[in-house]
Amino acid sequence: MNPKVDSFISNAKKWGKELAVLRKIILDCGLTEDFKWWQPCYSFQGANIVIMGELKDSCVLGFFKGALLQDPDGVLIQQTENSNTSRIIKFTSVREVTAMAPVLKAYIYEAIEVERAGLKIPSKKVEEFTIPEELQQKMDEMPAFKAAFNALTPGRQRGYLLYFSAPKQSKTRISRIEKYMQQILGGKGLND
């Protein structure tokens, strides 16, 4: 047991009791407890399997490769349309967590088997993303910018495409593109 997880649970804003029960269920499955990304994270032979955390309206158990799980109980949730791999289960009471313990253990054991088998979820190809018209216009105006964007790794391109596409207003998309032009021209990703 990791002392950072003890602290995380004891300092939980609302869902400490639920997180404590989840922790016990996860540890009963033989996973290694760590603390990554400011969250309790659990792995099998160095590979991340599940992570738990707090939201305003619930606590969650997240499966890193949840898209590969069978989900016979229909409890896995895809958080956003861009969540290609992970899936979560939400909880709002200790009773709910306790009642789902057998299901959770089955899902965790299946996630371990997915990892043992070396299964991977193919990344969405850059070509499958929609290029915002504001970005396309900037690329048409500046061939050097287009070349720099195309020279980025696929992961960096995906990051920018998601970030630039998110705003509803065109002026916000333009502002974001202009803000990151020099970074793109320098071959850097969104968070570099």
VEXMAR-226952 format. One record per residue (C-alpha): x, y, z. Coordinates in steps of 0.2 Angstrom, whole numbers, plus 5000, padded with zeros to 4 digits. Each point is the difference from the previous one (the first is absolute). Layout:
// residues N
<rec><px>X</px><py>Y</py><pz>Z</pz></rec>
...
// end
This chain:
// residues 192
<rec><px>5000</px><py>5000</py><pz>5000</pz></rec>
<rec><px>5006</px><py>5017</py><pz>4995</pz></rec>
<rec><px>5000</px><py>5014</py><pz>5013</pz></rec>
<rec><px>4996</px><py>5013</py><pz>4987</pz></rec>
<rec><px>4984</px><py>4990</py><pz>4996</pz></rec>
<rec><px>4996</px><py>5000</py><pz>5019</pz></rec>
<rec><px>5002</px><py>5019</py><pz>5000</pz></rec>
<rec><px>4989</px><py>5001</py><pz>4984</pz></rec>
<rec><px>4986</px><py>4991</py><pz>5007</pz></rec>
<rec><px>5001</px><py>5008</py><pz>5017</pz></rec>
<rec><px>4999</px><py>5017</py><pz>4991</pz></rec>
<rec><px>4987</px><py>4996</py><pz>4988</pz></rec>
<rec><px>4987</px><py>5014</py><pz>4999</pz></rec>
<rec><px>4984</px><py>4989</py><pz>5000</pz></rec>
<rec><px>5004</px><py>4982</py><pz>4994</pz></rec>
<rec><px>5013</px><py>4994</py><pz>5013</pz></rec>
<rec><px>4990</px><py>4985</py><pz>5006</pz></rec>
<rec><px>4995</px><py>4994</py><pz>4983</pz></rec>
<rec><px>5019</px><py>5002</py><pz>4994</pz></rec>
<rec><px>5005</px><py>4990</py><pz>5016</pz></rec>
<rec><px>4989</px><py>4985</py><pz>4995</pz></rec>
<rec><px>5005</px><py>5001</py><pz>4982</pz></rec>
<rec><px>5018</px><py>5000</py><pz>5005</pz></rec>
<rec><px>4997</px><py>4984</py><pz>5010</pz></rec>
<rec><px>4992</px><py>4991</py><pz>4985</pz></rec>
<rec><px>5014</px><py>5005</py><pz>4989</pz></rec>
<rec><px>5014</px><py>4994</py><pz>5012</pz></rec>
<rec><px>4990</px><py>4984</py><pz>5002</pz></rec>
<rec><px>5004</px><py>4997</py><pz>4981</pz></rec>
<rec><px>5019</px><py>5000</py><pz>5003</pz></rec>
<rec><px>5004</px><py>5017</py><pz>4991</pz></rec>
<rec><px>5014</px><py>5011</py><pz>5005</pz></rec>
<rec><px>4995</px><py>5016</py><pz>5008</pz></rec>
<rec><px>5008</px><py>5016</py><pz>4994</pz></rec>
<rec><px>4996</px><py>5019</py><pz>4999</pz></rec>
<rec><px>5001</px><py>5007</py><pz>4983</pz></rec>
<rec><px>4992</px><py>5016</py><pz>4992</pz></rec>
<rec><px>4994</px><py>5005</py><pz>5018</pz></rec>
<rec><px>4989</px><py>4984</py><pz>5000</pz></rec>
<rec><px>5001</px><py>4983</py><pz>5008</pz></rec>
<rec><px>5006</px><py>4989</py><pz>4985</pz></rec>
<rec><px>5001</px><py>4981</py><pz>5000</pz></rec>
<rec><px>5011</px><py>4989</py><pz>4989</pz></rec>
<rec><px>5005</px><py>4982</py><pz>4995</pz></rec>
<rec><px>5018</px><py>4997</py><pz>4997</pz></rec>
<rec><px>5003</px><py>5018</py><pz>4996</pz></rec>
<rec><px>4985</px><py>5003</py><pz>4989</pz></rec>
<rec><px>4986</px><py>5011</py><pz>5005</pz></rec>
<rec><px>4984</px><py>4991</py><pz>5003</pz></rec>
<rec><px>4988</px><py>5012</py><pz>5009</pz></rec>
<rec><px>5000</px><py>5017</py><pz>5008</pz></rec>
<rec><px>4987</px><py>5007</py><pz>5013</pz></rec>
<rec><px>4995</px><py>5018</py><pz>5003</pz></rec>
<rec><px>4987</px><py>5013</py><pz>5005</pz></rec>
<rec><px>4988</px><py>5010</py><pz>4990</pz></rec>
<rec><px>4988</px><py>5012</py><pz>5007</pz></rec>
<rec><px>4985</px><py>4989</py><pz>4998</pz></rec>
<rec><px>5009</px><py>4983</py><pz>5003</pz></rec>
<rec><px>5015</px><py>4990</py><pz>5002</pz></rec>
<rec><px>5007</px><py>4990</py><pz>4986</pz></rec>
<rec><px>5010</px><py>4984</py><pz>4995</pz></rec>
<rec><px>5008</px><py>5002</py><pz>4984</pz></rec>
<rec><px>5007</px><py>4986</py><pz>4989</pz></rec>
<rec><px>5014</px><py>5005</py><pz>4989</pz></rec>
<rec><px>4995</px><py>4988</py><pz>4986</pz></rec>
<rec><px>4982</px><py>4999</py><pz>5004</pz></rec>
<rec><px>4995</px><py>5000</py><pz>4982</pz></rec>
<rec><px>5007</px><py>4983</py><pz>4999</pz></rec>
<rec><px>4989</px><py>4993</py><pz>5014</pz></rec>
<rec><px>4985</px><py>4990</py><pz>4996</pz></rec>
<rec><px>4988</px><py>5010</py><pz>5012</pz></rec>
<rec><px>4986</px><py>4987</py><pz>5002</pz></rec>
<rec><px>4992</px><py>5010</py><pz>5014</pz></rec>
<rec><px>5000</px><py>5016</py><pz>4989</pz></rec>
<rec><px>5009</px><py>5011</py><pz>5014</pz></rec>
<rec><px>5014</px><py>5007</py><pz>4990</pz></rec>
<rec><px>4999</px><py>5018</py><pz>4995</pz></rec>
<rec><px>5009</px><py>5009</py><pz>4986</pz></rec>
<rec><px>5004</px><py>5017</py><pz>5007</pz></rec>
<rec><px>5001</px><py>5010</py><pz>4984</pz></rec>
<rec><px>4999</px><py>4996</py><pz>4982</pz></rec>
<rec><px>5019</px><py>5002</py><pz>4999</pz></rec>
<rec><px>5003</px><py>4987</py><pz>5014</pz></rec>
<rec><px>5005</px><py>4986</py><pz>4988</pz></rec>
<rec><px>5008</px><py>4988</py><pz>5013</pz></rec>
<rec><px>4994</px><py>5003</py><pz>5018</pz></rec>
<rec><px>4984</px><py>4997</py><pz>5008</pz></rec>
<rec><px>4993</px><py>5004</py><pz>5017</pz></rec>
<rec><px>4987</px><py>4994</py><pz>5013</pz></rec>
<rec><px>4992</px><py>5014</py><pz>5011</pz></rec>
<rec><px>4995</px><py>4997</py><pz>5018</pz></rec>
<rec><px>4990</px><py>5011</py><pz>5012</pz></rec>
<rec><px>4999</px><py>4989</py><pz>5016</pz></rec>
<rec><px>5009</px><py>4987</py><pz>5010</pz></rec>
<rec><px>4985</px><py>4988</py><pz>4998</pz></rec>
<rec><px>5002</px><py>5002</py><pz>4981</pz></rec>
<rec><px>5019</px><py>4996</py><pz>5000</pz></rec>
<rec><px>4997</px><py>4985</py><pz>5012</pz></rec>
<rec><px>4986</px><py>4993</py><pz>4989</pz></rec>
<rec><px>5011</px><py>5001</py><pz>4985</pz></rec>
<rec><px>5015</px><py>4992</py><pz>5007</pz></rec>
<rec><px>4998</px><py>4984</py><pz>4991</pz></rec>
<rec><px>4998</px><py>5009</py><pz>4984</pz></rec>
<rec><px>5014</px><py>5011</py><pz>5003</pz></rec>
<rec><px>5012</px><py>4986</py><pz>5004</pz></rec>
<rec><px>4995</px><py>4990</py><pz>4984</pz></rec>
<rec><px>5003</px><py>5016</py><pz>4990</pz></rec>
<rec><px>5017</px><py>5003</py><pz>5008</pz></rec>
<rec><px>5005</px><py>4982</py><pz>4997</pz></rec>
<rec><px>4995</px><py>5001</py><pz>4982</pz></rec>
<rec><px>5010</px><py>5016</py><pz>4998</pz></rec>
<rec><px>5015</px><py>4991</py><pz>5007</pz></rec>
<rec><px>4997</px><py>4986</py><pz>4987</pz></rec>
<rec><px>4999</px><py>5014</py><pz>4986</pz></rec>
<rec><px>5017</px><py>5006</py><pz>5006</pz></rec>
<rec><px>5008</px><py>4983</py><pz>5001</pz></rec>
<rec><px>4994</px><py>4996</py><pz>4982</pz></rec>
<rec><px>5008</px><py>5016</py><pz>4995</pz></rec>
<rec><px>4984</px><py>5007</py><pz>4992</pz></rec>
<rec><px>5001</px><py>5018</py><pz>4994</pz></rec>
<rec><px>4987</px><py>5012</py><pz>4994</pz></rec>
<rec><px>5005</px><py>5008</py><pz>4983</pz></rec>
<rec><px>5002</px><py>5019</py><pz>5001</pz></rec>
<rec><px>4988</px><py>5010</py><pz>4989</pz></rec>
<rec><px>5009</px><py>5005</py><pz>4985</pz></rec>
<rec><px>5004</px><py>5018</py><pz>4997</pz></rec>
<rec><px>4990</px><py>4999</py><pz>4984</pz></rec>
<rec><px>4984</px><py>4995</py><pz>5009</pz></rec>
<rec><px>5000</px><py>5017</py><pz>5009</pz></rec>
<rec><px>4991</px><py>5015</py><pz>4993</pz></rec>
<rec><px>5012</px><py>5015</py><pz>4996</pz></rec>
<rec><px>4991</px><py>5016</py><pz>5006</pz></rec>
<rec><px>4998</px><py>5012</py><pz>4986</pz></rec>
<rec><px>5010</px><py>5013</py><pz>5009</pz></rec>
<rec><px>5015</px><py>4989</py><pz>5001</pz></rec>
<rec><px>4998</px><py>4994</py><pz>4982</pz></rec>
<rec><px>4999</px><py>5019</py><pz>4994</pz></rec>
<rec><px>5016</px><py>5004</py><pz>5010</pz></rec>
<rec><px>5008</px><py>4985</py><pz>4992</pz></rec>
<rec><px>4995</px><py>5006</py><pz>4983</pz></rec>
<rec><px>5006</px><py>5017</py><pz>5003</pz></rec>
<rec><px>5017</px><py>4994</py><pz>5007</pz></rec>
<rec><px>5008</px><py>4985</py><pz>4992</pz></rec>
<rec><px>5014</px><py>5000</py><pz>5013</pz></rec>
<rec><px>4987</px><py>4998</py><pz>5014</pz></rec>
<rec><px>4991</px><py>4986</py><pz>4991</pz></rec>
<rec><px>5017</px><py>4991</py><pz>4997</pz></rec>
<rec><px>5005</px><py>5003</py><pz>5019</pz></rec>
<rec><px>4983</px><py>4993</py><pz>5005</pz></rec>
<rec><px>5001</px><py>4985</py><pz>4989</pz></rec>
<rec><px>5018</px><py>4997</py><pz>5007</pz></rec>
<rec><px>4993</px><py>4998</py><pz>5017</pz></rec>
<rec><px>4998</px><py>4982</py><pz>5007</pz></rec>
<rec><px>4983</px><py>4993</py><pz>4998</pz></rec>
<rec><px>4997</px><py>5002</py><pz>5019</pz></rec>
<rec><px>5004</px><py>5018</py><pz>5000</pz></rec>
<rec><px>4989</px><py>5003</py><pz>4985</pz></rec>
<rec><px>4985</px><py>4992</py><pz>5008</pz></rec>
<rec><px>5003</px><py>5010</py><pz>5016</pz></rec>
<rec><px>5000</px><py>5016</py><pz>4990</pz></rec>
<rec><px>4985</px><py>4995</py><pz>4990</pz></rec>
<rec><px>4990</px><py>4996</py><pz>5015</pz></rec>
<rec><px>5005</px><py>5016</py><pz>5009</pz></rec>
<rec><px>4996</px><py>5011</py><pz>4984</pz></rec>
<rec><px>4984</px><py>4991</py><pz>4997</pz></rec>
<rec><px>4992</px><py>5002</py><pz>5017</pz></rec>
<rec><px>4994</px><py>5018</py><pz>5001</pz></rec>
<rec><px>4983</px><py>5004</py><pz>4993</pz></rec>
<rec><px>5005</px><py>5017</py><pz>4994</pz></rec>
<rec><px>5011</px><py>5003</py><pz>4985</pz></rec>
<rec><px>5009</px><py>5015</py><pz>5008</pz></rec>
<rec><px>5005</px><py>4988</py><pz>5014</pz></rec>
<rec><px>5007</px><py>4987</py><pz>4988</pz></rec>
<rec><px>5009</px><py>5014</py><pz>4991</pz></rec>
<rec><px>5008</px><py>5006</py><pz>5016</pz></rec>
<rec><px>5006</px><py>4983</py><pz>5005</pz></rec>
<rec><px>5008</px><py>4997</py><pz>4983</pz></rec>
<rec><px>5009</px><py>5016</py><pz>5000</pz></rec>
<rec><px>5006</px><py>4997</py><pz>5018</pz></rec>
<rec><px>5008</px><py>4984</py><pz>4996</pz></rec>
<rec><px>5006</px><py>5004</py><pz>4982</pz></rec>
<rec><px>5018</px><py>5003</py><pz>5006</pz></rec>
<rec><px>5000</px><py>4984</py><pz>5010</pz></rec>
<rec><px>4994</px><py>4990</py><pz>4985</pz></rec>
<rec><px>5013</px><py>5009</py><pz>4989</pz></rec>
<rec><px>5013</px><py>4994</py><pz>5013</pz></rec>
<rec><px>4995</px><py>4982</py><pz>4999</pz></rec>
<rec><px>4992</px><py>5000</py><pz>5018</pz></rec>
<rec><px>4984</px><py>4992</py><pz>5006</pz></rec>
<rec><px>4986</px><py>5008</py><pz>5010</pz></rec>
<rec><px>5008</px><py>4997</py><pz>5017</pz></rec>
<rec><px>5018</px><py>5000</py><pz>4995</pz></rec>
// end
